[in-house]
Amino acid sequence: MAADSTQDASQQNSRALTRTRIGVVTKDSREKTRTVAVSYQVRHPKYGKFLRRQSRFHVHDPQNVSKVGDRVEIANCRPVSKTKSWRLVKVLQAAEPPIEIVSGV
């Protein structure tokens, strides 16, 4: 019975990922907030052509881990502010640092 209680406690500590999405960080100018763009394709109802669409989400990032260009996983959560109701789960792929070109004159 003791093993069951420790298993139940560990399940309660980890949050259930009910709705997750994968996107790219487009803005990181605000403190603890990131703007993440999630791209998807929709089929046109009449012509059948696939159209690219994009949703932008304001994501809560308390440790300021993500940067512009990072590929991240986000999950739905309770509203943190007026526009933020998503939280950062993890950074899947970090953005490559920009290449600096040094002219050797």
C-alpha positions as CSV (number, residue, x, y, z in Angstrom):
1,M,0.0,0.0,0.0
2,A,2.9,2.3,0.7
3,A,4.2,2.0,-2.9
4,D,0.8,3.1,-4.2
5,S,0.9,6.3,-2.1
6,T,4.3,7.3,-3.4
7,Q,3.2,6.6,-6.9
8,D,0.1,8.8,-6.5
9,A,2.2,11.6,-5.0
10,S,4.6,11.6,-7.9
11,Q,1.7,11.7,-10.4
12,Q,0.2,14.7,-8.6
13,N,3.5,16.6,-8.7
14,S,3.9,16.3,-12.5
15,R,1.3,18.3,-14.4
16,A,-0.9,16.5,-16.9
17,L,-0.1,17.7,-20.4
18,T,-3.6,17.9,-21.7
19,R,-2.9,20.0,-24.8
20,T,0.6,20.5,-26.1
21,R,1.9,22.2,-29.3
22,I,5.3,22.6,-30.9
23,G,6.3,26.0,-32.3
24,V,9.1,28.5,-32.8
25,V,9.8,31.5,-30.5
26,T,9.4,34.7,-32.5
27,K,9.7,37.3,-29.7
28,D,11.6,37.3,-26.4
29,S,11.6,41.0,-25.6
30,R,9.4,40.8,-22.5
31,E,10.4,39.4,-19.1
32,K,9.1,35.9,-18.5
33,T,6.9,36.0,-21.7
34,R,7.6,34.6,-25.1
35,T,5.6,34.8,-28.3
36,V,5.5,31.4,-30.0
37,A,4.3,30.8,-33.6
38,V,2.7,27.4,-34.3
39,S,2.4,26.7,-38.1
40,Y,-0.1,24.2,-39.5
41,Q,-1.7,23.4,-42.9
42,V,-5.4,23.5,-43.7
43,R,-7.1,22.1,-46.8
44,H,-9.2,24.6,-48.7
45,P,-12.8,23.4,-48.6
46,K,-13.6,24.0,-52.3
47,Y,-10.3,23.8,-54.2
48,G,-8.4,21.3,-52.1
49,K,-5.2,23.2,-52.0
50,F,-3.3,23.2,-48.7
51,L,-3.0,26.6,-47.1
52,R,-0.3,27.5,-44.5
53,R,-1.7,29.1,-41.4
54,Q,-0.1,30.3,-38.2
55,S,-1.3,30.8,-34.6
56,R,0.6,33.0,-32.2
57,F,0.6,32.2,-28.5
58,H,1.9,34.2,-25.5
59,V,3.8,31.7,-23.4
60,H,4.9,31.9,-19.7
61,D,8.6,31.2,-19.4
62,P,9.5,31.9,-15.7
63,Q,13.3,31.2,-16.0
64,N,13.7,33.0,-19.4
65,V,15.2,29.8,-20.9
66,S,14.1,30.2,-24.5
67,K,15.4,32.6,-27.1
68,V,14.3,33.8,-30.5
69,G,14.5,30.9,-33.0
70,D,14.2,28.1,-30.5
71,R,11.9,25.2,-31.2
72,V,9.8,24.7,-28.1
73,E,6.9,22.6,-26.7
74,I,4.1,24.5,-25.0
75,A,1.2,23.3,-23.0
76,N,-2.2,24.9,-22.1
77,C,-2.6,26.0,-18.5
78,R,-4.7,28.3,-16.3
79,P,-4.6,32.0,-17.3
80,V,-1.4,33.6,-16.0
81,S,-2.4,37.1,-17.3
82,K,-4.9,38.6,-19.7
83,T,-3.2,37.1,-22.8
84,K,-1.0,34.3,-21.4
85,S,-2.7,30.9,-20.9
86,W,0.2,28.7,-22.2
87,R,3.4,27.6,-20.4
88,L,6.7,26.5,-21.7
89,V,7.3,22.7,-21.2
90,K,10.8,22.4,-22.7
91,V,13.1,23.6,-25.4
92,L,13.3,21.0,-28.1
93,Q,16.0,22.5,-30.3
94,A,18.0,25.6,-29.5
95,A,18.5,28.2,-32.3
96,E,21.9,28.4,-33.9
97,P,23.9,31.4,-33.0
98,P,24.2,34.0,-35.8
99,I,27.4,33.8,-37.8
100,E,29.6,36.9,-37.5
101,I,31.5,37.8,-40.7
102,V,34.8,39.4,-39.9
103,S,36.4,41.3,-42.8
104,G,40.2,40.7,-42.9
105,V,41.4,44.0,-44.4
